[in-house]
């Protein structure tokens, strides 16, 4: 893994998804370090002096873009003081600082030839899976990949185009989409769509046809804790459960 470095970056684009959910595209001032799909970064909106200054207050975000993209994408929901500050202060053209890469929540590093994968995501927790789905899943054609993704509202659905392209092009990838509020129509073409929240029973049922599945859990801490405990209680080895637990 590359040693973490600090990079000044410029906000290139901000997209809002319903109430309080945003994606931010950042253009780095220099070449990006090599990082793996699923790793995370620290972002600060405050000034930083690279000539020996203290690193200011920052927030951790999964990297939703691939190292080959040339830019960095993060997704966040407004839940506390710092993300409220981001909503109020971030604008196109603003300069911020990033420090990365960190973490080992990497799908590709956990795949064996005879292992399939279940990716469980709640809300913005889908972010660390996207670089893998978009750029690396094609290298694992012998592994079946099931993504189970839950959001509160249809407008909170992230990376819709990437999902639809992957569902069209990759026969080893399937998506179960859960929406808490009723969605009148198809929200992601090719997905299996459900109304409600993700349940442990659904995860267990979805994994039954798979071979030696490895489970990845990313989302709200309570969701992760509940599903990890439930999987272990249903005889899933802790070694086969990977958790995005930087929060």
C-alpha positions in Angstrom: 0.0 0.0 0.0 1.2 3.5 -0.9 2.3 5.7 1.9 -0.3 8.4 2.7 0.4 11.8 1.1 -1.2 15.2 1.3 -2.6 16.7 -1.9 -4.2 20.1 -2.5 -7.3 19.6 -4.7 -10.0 21.8 -6.3 -13.7 21.2 -6.1 -14.7 20.4 -9.7 -18.3 19.4 -9.3 -21.0 19.0 -6.6 -24.1 17.0 -7.2 -27.0 16.9 -4.7 -29.1 13.7 -4.3 -32.3 14.6 -2.6 -32.2 16.1 0.9 -28.7 16.2 2.4 -26.8 13.8 0.2 -24.0 15.0 -2.0 -21.2 13.8 -4.3 -18.1 15.9 -4.7 -15.6 15.6 -7.5 -12.1 16.9 -6.7 -9.3 17.7 -9.1 -5.9 17.0 -7.5 -3.0 19.5 -8.0 -0.6 16.7 -8.7 -0.5 13.1 -9.7 -2.5 10.8 -7.5 -0.8 8.1 -5.4 -1.7 4.5 -6.3 -4.6 3.4 -4.1 -6.9 0.4 -4.1 -10.6 0.3 -4.7 -12.2 0.5 -1.2 -9.7 2.6 0.5 -10.5 6.0 2.2 -9.1 9.5 2.6 -9.1 12.4 5.1 -10.6 15.7 3.7 -10.2 19.1 5.3 -12.0 22.2 4.2 -9.7 24.4 6.4 -6.4 26.0 5.3 -3.3 23.8 5.6 0.3 24.8 5.4 2.3 22.0 3.8 5.6 23.5 5.1 5.3 21.9 8.5 1.8 23.1 9.5 -0.5 21.1 11.7 -3.1 19.0 9.9 -6.4 20.7 10.6 -9.7 19.1 11.6 -10.8 16.7 8.9 -13.4 14.0 8.1 -12.9 10.5 6.7 -14.6 9.4 3.4 -14.4 6.3 1.3 -13.0 7.0 -2.2 -15.7 6.4 -4.7 -13.5 6.8 -7.8 -10.7 4.6 -9.2 -7.0 5.5 -9.1 -7.0 5.6 -12.9 -9.7 8.2 -13.1 -7.5 11.2 -12.6 -9.9 12.8 -10.1 -11.3 11.9 -6.7 -14.9 11.4 -5.9 -16.4 11.3 -2.4 -20.0 11.0 -1.2 -21.4 12.3 2.0 -24.7 12.9 3.9 -25.2 15.8 6.2 -25.3 14.3 9.7 -23.2 16.4 12.0 -21.2 19.6 12.5 -18.5 18.8 10.0 -20.6 17.6 7.2 -22.9 20.7 7.8 -19.8 22.8 7.4 -18.9 21.0 4.1 -22.4 21.7 2.8 -22.2 25.3 3.7 -18.6 26.0 2.5 -17.9 23.7 -0.4 -18.4 25.2 -3.8 -17.0 24.7 -7.3 -13.5 26.2 -7.4 -12.8 25.9 -3.6 -9.5 24.4 -2.7 -9.3 21.7 -0.1 -6.7 19.2 1.2 -6.7 15.4 1.0 -4.6 12.9 2.9 -4.6 9.3 1.6 -4.7 6.4 1.0 -5.8 4.4 4.0 -7.6 1.2 4.8 -7.9 -2.4 3.7 -11.6 -2.7 2.9 -10.7 -4.0 -0.6 -12.9 -6.5 -2.4 -10.2 -7.6 -4.9 -7.7 -8.5 -2.1 -10.2 -10.9 -0.5 -11.3 -12.8 -3.6 -10.2 -16.4 -4.2 -10.9 -18.4 -7.3 -13.7 -20.3 -5.6 -15.2 -17.4 -3.6 -18.3 -15.4 -4.5 -19.0 -12.0 -2.9 -22.0 -10.3 -1.2 -21.6 -6.5 -1.0 -24.1 -5.0 1.5 -24.4 -1.2 1.4 -26.6 1.2 3.3 -26.9 4.8 1.9 -23.5 6.4 1.2 -21.9 3.2 2.3 -22.0 2.1 -1.4 -19.1 4.4 -2.1 -16.2 2.0 -1.4 -17.6 -0.6 -3.8 -17.9 1.7 -6.8 -14.3 1.7 -8.0 -14.3 -2.1 -7.9 -17.7 -2.4 -9.7 -16.8 0.2 -12.4 -13.2 -0.8 -13.2 -12.2 -4.1 -11.7 -15.2 -6.4 -11.5 -14.5 -7.4 -15.1 -11.3 -9.1 -14.0 -13.2 -11.5 -11.8 -15.6 -13.2 -14.3 -15.4 -16.5 -12.4 -16.7 -14.9 -9.2 -20.4 -14.1 -8.8 -20.9 -10.7 -7.2 -24.2 -9.8 -5.4 -24.7 -6.2 -4.3 -27.5 -5.5 -1.8 -28.0 -1.7 -1.6 -30.5 0.2 0.5 -31.6 3.8 0.5 -34.3 5.8 2.2 -35.7 7.6 -0.9 -35.4 7.0 -4.7 -33.6 10.4 -5.1 -30.9 9.1 -2.8 -29.8 6.4 -5.2 -26.2 6.9 -6.1 -24.2 5.8 -9.2 -27.3 4.8 -11.1 -25.6 4.9 -14.5 -22.7 2.8 -13.3 -25.0 0.2 -11.9 -27.1 0.0 -15.1 -24.0 -0.3 -17.3 -22.6 -3.1 -15.1 -25.8 -5.0 -15.0 -26.0 -4.9 -18.8 -22.4 -5.8 -19.5 -21.5 -8.2 -16.6 -23.4 -11.5 -16.3 -21.7 -12.3 -13.0 -23.1 -9.2 -11.3 -26.6 -8.8 -9.7 -28.1 -6.0 -7.7 -30.9 -6.1 -5.1 -32.1 -2.5 -4.5 -34.1 -1.7 -1.3 -36.0 1.6 -1.0 -37.6 2.5 2.2 -40.2 4.8 0.6 -42.3 3.5 -2.3 -40.8 4.0 -5.7 -43.4 4.3 -8.5 -41.5 2.6 -11.3 -38.1 1.1 -12.1 -35.3 3.0 -10.2 -32.3 1.1 -11.7 -32.8 -0.9 -14.9 -31.9 -4.6 -14.4 -32.0 -4.5 -10.6 -34.2 -6.6 -8.3 -36.3 -3.9 -6.6 -37.8 -4.1 -3.1 -39.7 -1.7 -0.9 -38.4 -1.6 2.7 -35.1 -2.0 4.4 -32.4 -4.7 4.0 -32.9 -7.6 6.3 -30.6 -10.3 7.6 -32.9 -12.9 6.2 -32.6 -11.5 2.7 -28.8 -11.4 2.9 -28.7 -15.1 4.0 -31.2 -16.1 1.3 -29.3 -14.2 -1.4 -26.0 -15.9 -0.4 -27.3 -19.5 -0.5 -26.8 -20.0 -4.2 -23.2 -18.6 -4.0 -20.0 -20.5 -3.5 -18.0 -19.8 -0.3 -19.3 -16.2 -0.2 -17.3 -13.4 1.4 -19.5 -10.7 2.9 -18.7 -7.0 2.8 -20.6 -4.6 5.1 -20.6 -0.8 4.6 -23.0 1.7 5.9 -24.3 3.0 9.3 -22.5 1.5 12.3 -25.7 0.0 13.7 -26.4 -1.7 10.4 -22.9 -3.1 10.2 -23.0 -4.4 13.8 -26.5 -6.0 13.4 -25.6 -7.8 10.2 -22.2 -8.9 11.4 -23.6 -10.4 14.6 -26.4 -12.0 12.6 -24.1 -13.6 10.1 -21.9 -15.0 12.8 -24.9 -16.4 14.6 -25.9 -18.1 11.3 -22.5 -19.9 11.1 -20.7 -17.5 8.8 -17.0 -17.4 9.8 -15.8 -14.1 11.0 -12.9 -14.4 8.5 -15.5 -14.3 5.7 -17.0 -10.9 7.0 -15.2 -7.7 6.0 -16.4 -4.5 7.6 -15.8 -0.9 6.6 -15.3 0.3 10.1 -13.3 3.5 9.8 -16.3 5.4 11.3 
